[in-house]
């Protein structure tokens, strides 16, 4: 294939939450924020957000501005247009432009290579140009954020804002800009439009969320990353037996702690400025079925896919077979949202299959189970615990596919996954010594999930528990934290 190179090997650095540079940056933002009125705060946050994004790669500021203003004007035109056909045309234009931008920067090479390979199987030889472009950080997040605004205005579920600075702040607000959560305009835009009042309870909860996010990131995720990187840095699994599960467990708890840790920090930073972002994680590894998993994992994305893709496709209103197909299509596209590669597509299809199987079980077996005698409370608890354990391992198998999407160049992903799967059923002679450390960190992660509701209500704790929690968190960070400024996993999406 021919190569078309658009990239310039230049970056002025990165400001990530777990860096000293960011702490200085945010300290300056707070000092200015509390000295300004509402409109001054908005302008200052817009400038700070663009500085934050430009610090990653200033070249893509123009792309962020283009997406912002294109959808801002599209929404105004849609709201002011009485003709239904023209409204649909304007919405189609908005979606086409957004998806084209996303496609060029994220998916062009994947689809070009896939098409070339498919044609090659038919004996047709074609060569497509390859684009060597740098993937703009956070493009999937802010594109979906901006698109949902235009769609909501088209559906008349939201009035278009006539103040461009409010919309600029909604899209570019730096705590959620590069890795979410994907906050709907109906939730965040009014907070940009109205003066914000900060109360002590909000500050206390915000500081605790930030602290909890750092524990998840630098203590749990970055410690487990050492095992994960070692386990996936070679051409095959590191073990010849079921000790390979340890590496998969490590990645399962790494990705949860990394991503939910980012979300906690983002929500905490926002609270300190009077903003409220949506909860993005609850207890995904303590559920018993795939539907509940997606009600607890990356909630802002799963609800986005439900409201803007699954339901418009027909949801469960077109019969059983159509429902199963809609689930598969939705999750396939959800997988591709994470990355342009076969591994991400297969991960999405895998979860689509799990959801379809659950729906089929509910359709055909559920009615019979309702007629069976009910279990006692103890047996029901044991059944749920067993189902949660089984389903967690099904999720882990999906994570193996997901992690294969970022294997080193030159490693055959299919062979790697198959070799890994083959080792999982081989009984080991002994458990590797690193199991203890992995299980301890996993237990910490599960504790955060088990107590997720209490973690969001820190201001309501007794003072003794508050002091104990803060001291324990700071002690864990000081004693076990990894301070190399490792990037958050979801920044690559």
C-alpha positions in Angstrom: 0.0 0.0 0.0 1.1 3.5 -0.7 1.7 5.7 2.4 0.4 9.2 2.9 2.1 10.8 5.9 0.4 13.8 7.6 2.2 13.5 11.0 4.8 15.8 12.4 6.9 14.3 15.1 6.5 17.2 17.5 4.8 17.5 20.8 5.2 20.1 23.6 4.5 17.5 26.3 1.5 16.1 28.1 -0.4 17.3 31.2 -2.0 14.2 32.8 -3.8 14.0 36.1 -1.1 11.9 37.8 1.7 14.4 37.0 3.2 17.3 39.0 2.7 19.6 36.1 -1.0 19.0 36.2 -1.2 19.7 39.9 0.5 23.1 39.3 -1.8 23.7 36.4 -4.9 23.0 38.3 -3.8 25.0 41.3 -3.4 28.1 39.1 -6.9 27.4 37.5 -8.5 27.2 41.0 -6.8 30.5 42.1 -8.1 32.3 39.1 -11.5 30.6 39.2 -12.5 31.8 42.6 -11.5 35.4 41.8 -13.8 35.7 38.8 -17.5 36.0 38.2 -19.6 33.4 36.3 -18.8 34.6 32.8 -15.2 35.2 33.7 -15.0 31.7 35.1 -16.4 30.3 31.8 -13.9 32.2 29.7 -11.0 31.2 32.0 -12.0 27.5 31.9 -12.3 27.6 28.1 -8.7 29.0 27.8 -7.5 26.5 30.4 -9.2 23.6 28.6 -7.6 24.6 25.3 -4.2 25.0 27.0 -4.6 21.6 28.6 -5.5 20.0 25.2 -2.9 21.9 23.3 -0.3 20.8 25.7 -0.8 17.3 24.3 -0.6 18.3 20.7 -1.4 21.9 19.7 -2.1 20.9 16.0 -5.4 19.3 16.9 -6.8 22.4 18.6 -8.2 23.4 15.2 -9.9 20.1 14.9 -11.6 20.5 18.3 -12.6 24.0 17.4 -14.0 22.9 14.0 -16.1 20.1 15.6 -17.4 22.5 18.3 -18.5 25.3 16.0 -19.8 23.1 13.2 -22.2 21.4 15.6 -23.0 24.7 17.4 -24.3 26.2 14.2 -25.9 23.0 13.0 -28.0 22.8 16.2 -29.1 26.5 15.7 -30.1 25.8 12.1 -31.9 22.6 13.1 -33.8 24.4 15.8 -34.8 27.3 13.6 -35.8 25.1 10.6 -39.6 24.2 10.5 -39.2 22.0 7.4 -38.8 18.3 8.6 -36.9 17.3 5.5 -34.4 20.1 5.9 -34.0 19.4 9.6 -33.1 15.8 8.7 -30.7 17.0 6.1 -28.9 19.3 8.6 -28.7 16.4 11.1 -27.3 14.2 8.4 -24.7 16.8 7.6 -23.7 17.1 11.2 -23.4 13.3 11.7 -21.6 12.9 8.3 -19.0 15.5 9.1 -18.4 14.2 12.6 -18.1 10.5 11.5 -15.9 11.5 8.6 -13.5 13.3 10.9 -13.5 10.3 13.3 -13.2 7.9 10.4 -10.2 9.6 8.7 -8.2 9.9 11.9 -9.1 6.6 13.5 -10.5 4.1 11.1 -9.3 4.8 7.6 -6.3 2.4 7.6 -8.2 -0.4 9.3 -11.0 -0.4 6.8 -8.6 0.1 3.9 -6.5 -2.9 5.0 -9.7 -5.0 5.6 -11.1 -4.2 2.2 -7.8 -5.0 0.5 -7.5 -8.3 2.3 -11.1 -9.3 1.5 -10.6 -8.4 -2.2 -7.4 -10.4 -2.1 -9.3 -13.5 -1.1 -11.4 -13.1 -4.2 -8.3 -12.8 -6.4 -8.6 -9.0 -6.8 -5.4 -7.1 -6.1 -5.8 -3.4 -5.2 -3.6 -1.1 -3.3 -5.1 1.6 -1.1 -3.1 4.6 0.3 -2.3 4.5 4.0 -2.6 7.6 6.2 0.1 8.1 8.8 -1.8 10.5 11.0 -1.5 11.0 14.7 -4.7 10.0 16.5 -6.0 13.1 18.3 -6.3 12.4 22.0 -9.9 12.1 23.2 -11.4 12.4 19.7 -13.9 9.6 20.3 -15.1 11.2 23.5 -15.6 14.8 22.3 -17.1 13.7 19.0 -19.8 11.6 20.7 -20.3 14.4 23.1 -20.9 17.0 20.3 -23.0 14.6 18.2 -25.4 13.8 21.1 -26.1 17.5 21.5 -27.1 18.0 17.8 -29.2 14.8 17.9 -31.0 16.0 21.1 -31.8 19.3 19.5 -33.1 17.6 16.4 -35.4 15.4 18.6 -36.6 18.6 20.4 -35.4 17.1 23.7 -33.1 20.1 24.2 -33.0 23.7 23.2 -30.0 24.9 21.2 -27.8 27.3 23.2 -27.3 30.7 21.5 -24.2 31.5 23.5 -21.1 30.0 21.8 -18.9 30.2 24.9 -21.3 28.0 26.9 -21.1 25.4 24.2 -17.3 25.7 23.9 -17.0 25.0 27.6 -19.4 22.1 27.4 -17.4 20.3 24.8 -13.8 21.3 25.9 -14.2 21.2 29.8 -10.8 19.8 30.6 -11.7 17.3 33.4 -13.7 15.1 31.0 -12.2 16.2 27.6 -9.8 13.4 26.9 -11.3 10.3 28.6 -14.9 11.2 29.6 -17.3 10.5 31.0 -19.4 11.3 28.0 -21.7 13.8 29.7 -24.9 14.7 27.9 -25.6 18.4 27.1 -28.8 18.2 29.1 -26.7 17.5 32.2 -23.6 19.7 31.7 -24.7 22.6 29.5 -27.1 24.1 32.1 -24.1 24.0 34.6 -22.2 26.1 32.1 -25.0 28.5 31.6 -25.9 29.2 35.2 -23.7 30.5 38.1 -22.3 27.7 40.1 -22.6 27.6 43.9 -20.0 25.5 45.7 -21.0 24.0 49.1 -18.6 22.4 51.7 -20.1 18.9 51.2 -19.3 19.1 47.5 -15.7 20.1 48.2 -15.2 17.3 50.7 -16.7 14.7 48.3 -14.6 16.1 45.5 -11.3 15.9 47.4 -12.1 12.4 48.4 -12.9 11.3 44.8 -9.6 12.8 43.7 -7.7 11.0 46.4 -9.6 7.7 45.7 -8.8 8.1 42.0 -5.1 8.5 42.7 -5.1 5.3 44.8 -6.8 3.4 42.0 -4.4 4.8 39.4 -0.9 4.9 41.0 -1.3 2.2 43.6 -3.5 -0.5 41.9 -3.5 0.1 38.1 0.1 1.1 37.7 1.3 -1.7 39.9 -0.7 -4.2 38.0 0.6 -2.7 34.7 4.0 -4.1 35.4 2.6 -7.6 35.3 0.3 -6.9 32.3 3.1 -5.4 30.3 5.4 -8.3 31.1 2.7 -10.8 30.2 1.8 -9.2 26.8 5.2 -8.0 25.7 6.2 -11.3 24.0 4.9 -13.4 21.1 3.0 -15.8 23.3 1.7 -16.3 26.9 4.4 -16.3 29.6 3.1 -19.5 31.2 2.3 -22.9 29.8 -0.5 -23.6 32.3 -3.4 -21.9 34.0 -1.0 -19.4 35.7 -1.9 -17.4 32.6 -5.1 -16.4 34.3 -3.0 -14.3 36.7 -2.0 -12.0 33.8 -5.6 -11.7 32.6 -6.8 -11.0 36.2 -4.1 -8.3 36.4 -5.4 -6.6 33.3 -9.0 -6.9 34.3 -8.3 -5.0 37.5 -5.8 -2.7 35.9 -8.2 -1.4 33.3 -11.0 -1.0 35.9 -8.8 0.8 38.3 -7.2 2.9 35.6 -10.4 4.1 33.9 -12.6 4.4 37.0 -9.6 6.2 38.7 -9.5 8.7 35.9 -13.3 9.2 36.2 -13.1 9.7 40.0 -10.4 12.4 39.5 -12.4 14.1 36.8 -15.5 14.1 38.9 -13.6 15.3 41.9 -11.9 18.2 40.1 -15.3 19.2 38.7 -16.9 19.2 42.1 -14.2 21.6 43.4 -15.4 24.1 40.7 -19.1 23.5 41.3 -19.7 21.1 38.4 -21.3 17.6 38.7 -20.3 14.9 36.1 -22.2 11.6 35.8 -21.2 8.4 37.6 -19.4 6.2 35.1 -18.7 3.1 37.2 -20.4 1.1 39.9 -19.6 -2.5 40.6 -19.0 -4.2 37.2 -17.1 -7.2 38.5 -19.8 -8.1 41.1 -22.7 -8.6 38.7 -24.1 -11.9 37.4 -24.9 -11.2 33.8 -23.9 -9.1 30.8 -26.8 -6.6 30.9 -25.9 -5.7 34.5 -22.2 -5.5 33.5 -23.0 -2.7 31.0 -25.2 -1.0 33.6 -22.1 -0.8 35.7 -19.2 -0.4 33.3 -18.5 2.8 31.3 -22.1 3.8 31.9 -21.9 7.0 29.9 -20.9 5.1 26.8 -23.3 2.2 27.2 -26.2 4.6 27.7 -25.0 6.6 24.7 -25.0 3.5 22.5 -28.4 2.5 23.9 -30.1 5.9 23.2 -28.4 6.8 20.0 -27.9 3.5 18.3 -29.7 0.5 19.8 -33.1 2.2 20.2 -33.0 3.9 16.8 -32.2 0.5 15.2 -35.4 -0.8 16.7 -34.3 -2.0 20.1 -36.4 -4.9 21.3 -39.5 -3.7 19.4 -39.1 -5.6 16.2 -39.2 -9.2 17.4 -36.7 -11.5 18.9 -34.3 -12.1 16.0 -34.1 -8.4 15.3 -33.4 -7.7 18.9 -30.5 -10.1 18.9 -29.2 -8.6 15.7 -29.5 -5.0 17.2 -27.5 -6.1 20.2 -24.8 -7.6 18.1 -24.6 -4.5 15.8 -24.6 -2.1 18.8 -21.8 -3.9 20.6 -19.8 -4.4 17.4 -19.8 -0.6 16.9 -19.1 -0.2 20.6 -16.0 -2.4 20.2 -14.8 -0.4 17.2 -15.4 2.9 19.2 -12.5 1.7 21.4 -10.1 1.1 18.6 -9.6 0.4 14.9 -8.7 -3.3 14.8 -10.1 -6.8 14.5 -9.4 -7.5 18.2 -11.7 -4.6 19.3 -14.4 -5.6 16.8 -14.3 -9.2 18.1 -14.4 -7.9 21.7 -17.6 -6.0 20.8 -19.1 -9.0 19.0 -18.2 -11.2 22.0 -20.1 -8.9 24.4 -23.0 -8.7 21.8 -23.2 -12.4 21.8 -23.3 -12.6 25.6 -26.1 -10.0 25.7 -28.0 -11.9 22.9 -27.6 -15.2 24.8 -28.9 -13.6 28.0 -31.9 -12.2 26.1 -32.6 -15.6 24.6 -32.3 -17.3 28.0 -34.8 -14.7 29.4 -37.1 -15.3 26.4 -37.2 -19.1 26.4 -36.0 -20.3 29.9 -37.0 -17.5 32.1 -40.8 -18.1 32.1 -40.2 -21.7 33.2 -37.9 -20.7 36.0 -40.5 -18.4 37.4 -42.7 -21.4 38.0 -40.1 -23.3 39.9 -39.9 -23.2 43.8 -37.9 -20.3 45.1 -34.6 -20.8 46.9 -33.9 -19.7 50.4 -32.0 -16.5 51.1 -28.8 -18.3 51.8 -28.9 -20.5 48.7 -29.9 -17.5 46.6 -26.8 -15.6 47.9 -24.6 -18.6 47.1 -26.1 -18.9 43.6 -25.5 -15.2 42.9 -21.9 -15.5 44.2 -21.2 -18.4 41.9 -22.8 -16.7 38.9 -20.8 -13.6 39.6 -17.6 -15.6 39.7 -18.5 -17.4 36.4 -19.5 -14.2 34.7 -16.3 -12.5 35.9 -14.3 -15.1 34.1 -16.3 -14.6 30.9 -15.5 -10.9 31.1 -11.8 -11.8 31.6 -11.9 -13.8 28.4 -13.2 -10.7 26.6 -10.4 -8.6 28.2 -7.9 -11.0 26.6 -9.3 -10.1 23.2 -9.4 -6.4 24.1 -5.7 -6.4 25.3 -4.6 -8.2 22.2 -5.6 -5.1 20.2 -2.5 -3.3 21.6 0.1 -6.1 21.2 3.5 -5.1 20.0 3.9 -4.7 16.2 4.7 -8.0 14.5 2.9 -10.2 17.0 0.1 -12.3 15.4 -2.9 -11.4 17.5 -4.9 -14.5 16.5 -2.1 -17.0 17.4 -1.4 -15.1 20.5 -5.0 -15.3 21.8 -5.3 -19.0 20.8 -2.1 -19.9 22.6 -3.3 -18.0 25.6 -6.6 -19.8 25.6 -4.9 -23.2 25.4 -2.9 -22.5 28.5 -5.9 -21.5 30.6 -7.2 -25.1 30.9 -3.9 -26.7 31.8 -3.7 -27.5 35.5 -0.6 -25.9 37.0 1.8 -27.8 39.3 2.1 -24.7 41.5 0.8 -21.2 41.7 3.2 -18.4 40.7 4.5 -16.3 43.6 3.1 -13.1 42.1 -0.4 -14.4 42.7 -0.5 -13.0 46.2 0.3 -9.4 45.1 -2.2 -9.6 42.3 -5.0 -10.9 44.5 -4.3 -8.2 47.2 -4.6 -5.5 44.6 -7.7 -7.2 43.1 -9.2 -7.2 46.6 -8.6 -3.5 46.9 -10.3 -2.9 43.6 -13.3 -5.1 44.5 -13.6 -3.2 47.8 -14.0 0.0 45.9 -16.7 -1.6 43.8 -18.5 -3.2 46.7 -18.6 0.2 48.5 -19.0 2.4 45.4 -22.1 4.1 46.8 -20.5 5.0 50.1 -17.4 6.3 48.2 -19.6 8.9 46.6 -21.0 10.1 50.0 -17.7 10.8 51.8 -19.2 14.0 53.4 -21.8 11.9 55.2 -19.2 9.6 56.9 -18.4 9.9 60.6 -15.4 12.1 61.2 -13.4 9.1 62.6 -14.0 7.2 59.4 -13.1 10.2 57.2 -9.8 10.6 59.0 -9.1 6.9 58.8 -9.9 6.8 55.0 -7.7 9.8 54.2 -4.8 8.6 56.2 -5.1 5.1 54.7 -5.3 6.5 51.1 -2.3 8.8 51.6 -0.3 6.1 53.2 -1.0 3.7 50.4 0.0 6.3 47.8 3.2 7.2 49.6 4.2 3.6 50.3 3.0 1.8 47.1 2.4 4.5 44.5 4.1 4.4 41.1 5.1 8.0 40.2 6.4 7.6 36.6 3.4 9.5 35.1 2.0 6.5 33.2 -0.6 7.5 30.7 -4.2 6.4 31.4 -5.3 3.5 29.2 -8.4 5.2 27.7 -6.3 8.1 26.4 -5.6 6.0 23.3 -9.3 5.8 22.5 
